Amino acid sequence: MISNQILQNTVDGLKNIARIDLCVIDTDGKTLATTFQDFSASKDDVVAFTQSPADSQEIRGHQYFKIYDDDGQLSFVLISFGTSDDVYMVGKIAAFQIQNLLVAYKERFDKDNFIKNLLLDNLLLVDIFNRAKKLHIETDEKRVVIIVETDSDSNTSVLEGIRGFSAIHARDFVTAVDEKNVIIVKDLTEDDSPEIIEENCKKLLEVLKSDGRQRIRISYGTTVNEIKDVSRSYKEAKMALDVGKIFFEERDIIAYSSLGIGRLIYQLPIPLCKMFIGEIFSGESPDKFDEETITTINKFFENSLNVSETSRQLYIHRNTLVYRLDKLQKVTGLDLRVFEDAITFKIALMVARYMKYMETNF
């Protein structure tokens, strides 16, 4: 929970101030951090001290101190030595400092485990509220889960960038779930609207991209008002990240609320999708349409089925566009100028894109 490097930095700093040598060992007598040059504690002395009722004791000219965690369990033994009369007092101070560090890091570790289990739905409802209370985490605050994904092999610099971001505060929780994904559980105020969340995500994207990263994707779920619903916001953010790659590849930031019909298609079983595509395109894949046809279809949809505006933007005569639409109708049986047919065709294209993504990535 507390690293040997932290312990070493602590005893080095205290020695520089007090000129007293310090050594931290575990209950088995293994040295974890020390400022001594040529001293190692006897395992028998350590075992005898840990089994004694005393919290501090002088053994062979060295002062020994016990360090407990917040549950009263013996975690470390501290040894102090020097020519000064303040050896005992400095040892006491050092033991107190390390004990406070131990409690702080244990709470941080416990919070980390709690949040991760909360996100993954590994906790019973009663455990959520009991553990949140014990860890001093508010249960009825507004929160949203944000996922940051990078294409790099290490997210260490991403973590540092996020933790240094101005919109991240002490009550926010930031953790890495794997080498490419970082999760932020963001505490919100009553004034934090969806627009403000989106704006903060844009600013975060700018900060992370300023370090020269190739691609950063950010997704977020809906706002929840109770801690028990944080896992729902996480699942929404995760779905937004996946669905965004399929249907909104050009976007760097995607909100669950903006997925539209994409989130429904994403949950369809592949066999049902194949059956649907077979019925609409008579077994043919939309990928086999030529580039001209695909461009015409996409532009027609972008302009809300407006023939005049579409032909203008494509720099073609209106009759040429009508000819292309008639030709497509003969192949598919769907007239894109009819709203219901256009909806069917649009959904079919999205289903085909979803199938292609799943076949490529899974």
C-alpha positions as CSV (number, residue, x, y, z in Angstrom):
1,M,0.0,0.0,0.0
2,I,2.8,2.4,0.9
3,S,5.9,1.9,-1.3
4,N,9.4,1.5,-0.1
5,Q,10.3,4.6,-2.0
6,I,7.9,6.7,0.0
7,L,9.3,5.2,3.2
8,Q,12.9,5.9,2.1
9,N,12.1,9.5,1.2
10,T,10.5,10.0,4.6
11,V,13.4,8.7,6.6
12,D,15.9,10.5,4.4
13,G,14.1,13.8,5.0
14,L,13.9,13.3,8.7
15,K,17.6,12.4,9.0
16,N,18.5,15.6,7.1
17,I,16.5,17.6,9.7
18,A,17.3,15.8,12.9
19,R,20.7,14.1,12.1
20,I,19.3,10.8,13.6
21,D,19.6,7.6,11.6
22,L,16.3,5.7,11.0
23,C,15.4,2.3,9.7
24,V,12.0,0.9,8.8
25,I,11.5,-2.9,8.8
26,D,8.6,-5.2,8.4
27,T,7.4,-7.6,11.1
28,D,9.6,-10.4,9.7
29,G,12.7,-8.3,10.1
30,K,13.2,-7.3,6.4
31,T,14.6,-3.8,5.9
32,L,12.3,-1.6,3.8
33,A,14.0,1.8,4.1
34,T,17.1,2.9,6.0
35,T,19.6,5.7,6.5
36,F,22.1,3.4,8.3
37,Q,25.4,2.6,6.6
38,D,26.4,-0.6,8.3
39,F,23.5,-1.7,10.6
40,S,21.0,-4.4,10.2
41,A,18.5,-5.4,12.8
42,S,18.6,-8.9,14.3
43,K,15.6,-10.9,13.3
44,D,15.4,-12.4,16.8
45,D,15.4,-8.8,18.3
46,V,12.6,-7.8,16.0
47,V,10.5,-10.9,16.7
48,A,11.0,-10.5,20.4
49,F,10.0,-6.8,20.3
50,T,6.9,-7.4,18.1
51,Q,5.7,-10.1,20.6
52,S,6.3,-7.9,23.6
53,P,3.5,-5.6,25.0
54,A,5.7,-2.5,24.7
55,D,5.2,0.1,22.0
56,S,8.8,1.3,22.3
57,Q,11.9,-0.3,23.7
58,E,15.7,0.2,23.8
59,I,17.5,-2.8,22.4
60,R,21.3,-3.0,22.1
61,G,21.6,0.8,22.2
62,H,18.9,1.4,19.5
63,Q,15.4,2.7,20.1
64,Y,12.6,0.4,18.6
65,F,9.1,1.7,17.9
66,K,5.9,-0.1,16.7
67,I,3.9,1.4,13.9
68,Y,0.2,0.4,13.6
69,D,-2.4,0.9,10.9
70,D,-5.8,2.4,11.5
71,D,-7.2,-1.1,12.4
72,G,-4.7,-1.5,15.2
73,Q,-2.6,-4.1,13.2
74,L,1.2,-3.9,13.6
75,S,2.6,-3.0,10.2
76,F,6.2,-1.8,10.7
77,V,9.0,-1.5,13.2
78,L,11.0,1.7,13.3
79,I,14.6,1.9,14.7
80,S,16.3,5.1,15.6
81,F,20.0,5.7,16.6
82,G,22.3,8.6,17.2
83,T,24.5,10.4,19.6
84,S,22.0,13.1,20.4
85,D,19.7,13.0,23.5
86,D,16.8,13.5,21.1
87,V,17.0,10.0,19.6
88,Y,13.8,8.8,21.4
89,M,11.8,12.0,20.5
90,V,12.9,11.9,16.9
91,G,12.0,8.2,16.7
92,K,8.6,9.0,18.1
93,I,8.0,11.7,15.6
94,A,9.2,9.5,12.7
95,A,6.9,6.7,13.9
96,F,4.0,9.1,14.1
97,Q,4.7,10.5,10.6
98,I,4.9,7.0,9.0
99,Q,1.8,5.9,10.8
100,N,-0.1,8.8,9.3
101,L,1.3,8.0,5.9
102,L,0.2,4.4,6.3
103,V,-3.3,5.4,7.2
104,A,-3.6,7.9,4.3
105,Y,-2.3,5.5,1.7
106,K,-4.5,2.7,3.1
107,E,-7.5,4.9,2.7
108,R,-6.5,5.8,-0.8
109,F,-6.0,2.2,-1.6
110,D,-9.3,1.3,-0.1
111,K,-11.0,4.1,-2.1
112,D,-9.4,2.8,-5.3
113,N,-10.7,-0.7,-4.7
114,F,-14.1,0.6,-3.7
115,I,-14.6,2.7,-6.8
116,K,-13.4,0.0,-9.1
117,N,-15.8,-2.6,-7.6
118,L,-18.5,0.0,-7.7
119,L,-17.9,0.6,-11.4
120,L,-17.9,-3.1,-12.2
121,D,-21.1,-3.8,-10.2
122,N,-19.3,-6.0,-7.7
123,L,-21.0,-4.6,-4.6
124,L,-24.3,-5.2,-2.9
125,L,-26.4,-2.2,-2.3
126,V,-26.0,-2.3,1.4
127,D,-22.2,-2.6,1.0
128,I,-22.1,0.4,-1.2
129,F,-23.5,2.8,1.4
130,N,-21.7,1.2,4.3
131,R,-18.3,1.3,2.7
132,A,-18.9,4.8,1.2
133,K,-19.6,6.1,4.7
134,K,-16.5,4.5,6.2
135,L,-14.4,6.0,3.4
136,H,-16.0,9.4,3.9
137,I,-17.4,9.4,0.3
138,E,-20.7,11.3,-0.2
139,T,-23.5,9.1,-1.4
140,D,-25.9,11.6,-2.8
141,E,-23.6,13.9,-4.9
142,K,-24.1,14.5,-8.7
143,R,-21.5,12.5,-10.6
144,V,-20.7,11.5,-14.2
145,V,-18.2,8.9,-15.5
146,I,-15.8,10.0,-18.2
147,I,-13.5,7.5,-20.1
148,V,-10.3,8.7,-21.8
149,E,-8.8,6.3,-24.3
150,T,-5.4,6.7,-26.0
151,D,-3.7,4.8,-28.8
152,S,-0.4,4.8,-26.9
153,D,1.0,1.7,-25.1
154,S,1.2,3.6,-21.7
155,N,-1.3,5.8,-20.0
156,T,1.1,7.1,-17.3
157,S,1.5,10.6,-19.0
158,V,-2.3,10.6,-19.6
159,L,-2.9,10.0,-15.9
160,E,-0.6,12.9,-15.0
161,G,-2.2,15.2,-17.5
162,I,-5.7,14.4,-16.2
163,R,-4.7,14.8,-12.6
164,G,-3.1,18.2,-13.4
165,F,-6.1,19.4,-15.3
166,S,-7.8,22.4,-13.8
167,A,-11.3,20.9,-13.8
168,I,-10.2,17.9,-11.7
169,H,-10.7,18.4,-8.0
170,A,-9.8,16.6,-4.8
171,R,-13.2,14.8,-4.6
172,D,-12.9,13.5,-8.2
173,F,-11.6,9.9,-8.7
174,V,-9.1,9.1,-11.4
175,T,-7.9,5.6,-12.1
176,A,-6.3,3.6,-14.9
177,V,-8.2,0.4,-15.8
178,D,-5.6,-0.8,-18.4
179,E,-2.8,0.6,-20.6
180,K,-5.1,2.6,-22.8
181,N,-8.0,3.7,-20.7
182,V,-8.4,6.1,-17.8
183,I,-11.7,6.5,-15.9
184,I,-12.7,9.7,-14.2
185,V,-15.6,9.7,-11.7
186,K,-16.3,13.4,-11.7
187,D,-18.1,15.2,-8.9
188,L,-20.5,17.8,-10.2
189,T,-22.2,20.9,-8.8
190,E,-25.8,21.8,-9.3
191,D,-24.6,24.3,-12.0
192,D,-22.7,21.7,-14.0
193,S,-25.0,21.3,-17.0
194,P,-24.4,18.8,-19.9
195,E,-23.0,21.8,-21.9
196,I,-20.4,22.5,-19.2
197,I,-19.4,18.8,-19.1
198,E,-18.9,18.8,-22.8
199,E,-16.9,22.0,-22.6
200,N,-14.7,20.5,-19.9
201,C,-14.1,17.4,-22.0
202,K,-13.0,19.7,-25.0
203,K,-10.6,21.5,-22.7
204,L,-9.2,18.2,-21.4
205,L,-8.8,16.9,-25.0
206,E,-6.8,20.1,-25.8
207,V,-4.5,19.6,-22.8
208,L,-3.9,15.9,-23.6
209,K,-3.3,16.5,-27.3
210,S,-0.8,19.3,-26.6
211,D,1.7,16.6,-25.6
212,G,1.7,15.3,-29.1
213,R,-0.5,12.2,-28.7
214,Q,-1.8,10.8,-32.0
215,R,-5.4,10.1,-31.0
216,I,-7.4,10.7,-27.8
217,R,-11.0,9.6,-27.5
218,I,-13.3,10.8,-24.7
219,S,-16.7,9.5,-23.8
220,Y,-19.1,10.1,-20.9
221,G,-22.3,8.8,-19.6
222,T,-25.3,10.5,-18.1
223,T,-25.3,12.4,-14.8
224,V,-26.4,10.3,-11.8
225,N,-27.5,11.6,-8.4
226,E,-26.6,8.7,-6.1
227,I,-23.4,6.7,-5.8
228,K,-25.2,3.4,-6.4
229,D,-25.9,4.6,-10.0
230,V,-22.2,5.4,-10.8
231,S,-21.9,2.0,-12.5
232,R,-24.7,2.9,-14.8
233,S,-22.9,6.0,-16.0
234,Y,-19.7,4.0,-16.5
235,K,-21.5,1.4,-18.6
236,E,-23.0,4.3,-20.7
237,A,-19.6,5.9,-21.2
238,K,-18.2,2.5,-22.2
239,M,-20.9,2.0,-24.7
240,A,-20.5,5.5,-26.0
241,L,-16.8,4.8,-26.6
242,D,-17.5,1.6,-28.6
243,V,-20.5,3.0,-30.5
244,G,-18.6,6.2,-31.3
245,K,-15.8,4.1,-33.0
246,I,-18.5,2.5,-35.3
247,F,-20.8,5.3,-36.2
248,F,-19.0,8.5,-35.3
249,E,-15.4,7.8,-36.1
250,E,-14.6,11.4,-36.8
251,R,-15.6,12.5,-33.3
252,D,-13.0,12.7,-30.5
253,I,-15.7,13.3,-27.8
254,I,-18.9,11.4,-27.7
255,A,-21.7,11.5,-25.1
256,Y,-24.0,8.6,-24.4
257,S,-27.0,10.9,-24.9
258,S,-26.0,11.7,-28.5
259,L,-25.7,8.1,-29.7
260,G,-29.3,8.0,-31.0
261,I,-30.2,4.8,-32.8
262,G,-26.6,3.7,-32.8
263,R,-26.9,2.4,-29.3
264,L,-29.8,0.2,-30.2
265,I,-28.1,-1.3,-33.2
266,Y,-25.0,-1.9,-31.1
267,Q,-27.0,-4.3,-28.9
268,L,-28.5,-6.4,-31.8
269,P,-27.2,-10.0,-32.1
270,I,-25.1,-10.6,-35.2
271,P,-27.4,-13.4,-36.7
272,L,-30.3,-11.0,-36.6
273,C,-28.3,-8.3,-38.3
274,K,-27.2,-10.7,-41.1
275,M,-30.9,-11.7,-41.6
276,F,-31.9,-8.1,-41.9
277,I,-29.1,-7.1,-44.3
278,G,-30.0,-10.2,-46.4
279,E,-33.6,-9.1,-46.7
280,I,-32.8,-5.4,-47.5
281,F,-29.9,-5.9,-49.9
282,S,-30.8,-9.4,-51.2
283,G,-27.7,-10.9,-49.6
284,E,-25.4,-8.2,-51.1
285,S,-23.2,-6.1,-48.9
286,P,-23.5,-2.3,-49.0
287,D,-19.7,-2.2,-49.3
288,K,-20.1,-3.3,-52.9
289,F,-21.9,-0.1,-53.9
290,D,-19.5,2.1,-55.9
291,E,-18.0,5.3,-54.5
292,E,-20.3,7.5,-56.5
293,T,-23.4,5.8,-55.1
294,I,-22.2,5.9,-51.5
295,T,-21.3,9.6,-51.8
296,T,-24.8,10.3,-53.3
297,I,-26.5,8.4,-50.5
298,N,-24.6,10.1,-47.7
299,K,-25.1,13.6,-49.2
300,F,-28.8,12.9,-49.7
301,F,-29.2,12.0,-46.1
302,E,-27.1,15.0,-44.9
303,N,-29.5,17.3,-46.7
304,S,-32.7,15.7,-45.2
305,L,-33.8,14.0,-48.5
306,N,-33.8,17.4,-50.3
307,V,-33.1,16.7,-54.0
308,S,-32.4,20.3,-55.1
309,E,-29.8,20.9,-52.3
310,T,-28.2,17.6,-52.7
311,S,-27.7,18.0,-56.5
312,R,-26.3,21.5,-55.9
313,Q,-23.7,20.3,-53.3
314,L,-22.7,17.4,-55.6
315,Y,-22.4,19.8,-58.6
316,I,-24.7,17.6,-60.7
317,H,-28.0,18.3,-62.5
318,R,-31.2,17.5,-60.6
319,N,-32.1,14.9,-63.3
320,T,-28.7,13.1,-62.8
321,L,-29.5,12.8,-59.1
322,V,-33.0,11.5,-59.8
323,Y,-31.4,8.9,-62.2
324,R,-29.0,7.7,-59.5
325,L,-31.9,7.4,-57.0
326,D,-34.0,5.5,-59.5
327,K,-31.1,3.1,-60.3
328,L,-30.6,2.5,-56.5
329,Q,-34.4,1.8,-56.2
330,K,-34.2,-0.9,-58.9
331,V,-31.3,-2.7,-57.0
332,T,-32.7,-2.4,-53.5
333,G,-36.4,-1.9,-53.9
334,L,-36.2,1.2,-51.7
335,D,-37.0,4.7,-52.9
336,L,-34.9,7.1,-50.8
337,R,-37.2,10.0,-51.6
338,V,-39.9,8.2,-49.5
339,F,-39.3,8.8,-45.8
340,E,-40.0,5.2,-44.6
341,D,-37.8,3.7,-47.3
342,A,-35.1,6.2,-46.4
343,I,-35.3,5.3,-42.7
344,T,-35.0,1.6,-43.6
345,F,-32.0,2.2,-45.8
346,K,-30.3,4.3,-43.3
347,I,-30.7,1.7,-40.6
348,A,-29.5,-1.0,-43.0
349,L,-26.3,1.0,-43.7
350,M,-25.7,1.4,-39.9
351,V,-26.3,-2.3,-39.3
352,A,-23.9,-3.2,-42.1
353,R,-21.3,-0.9,-40.6
354,Y,-21.8,-2.4,-37.2
355,M,-21.4,-5.9,-38.6
356,K,-18.2,-5.0,-40.4
357,Y,-16.7,-3.5,-37.2
358,M,-17.6,-6.6,-35.1
359,E,-16.1,-8.9,-37.7
360,T,-12.9,-6.9,-37.9
361,N,-12.3,-6.3,-34.2
362,F,-13.7,-9.5,-32.5
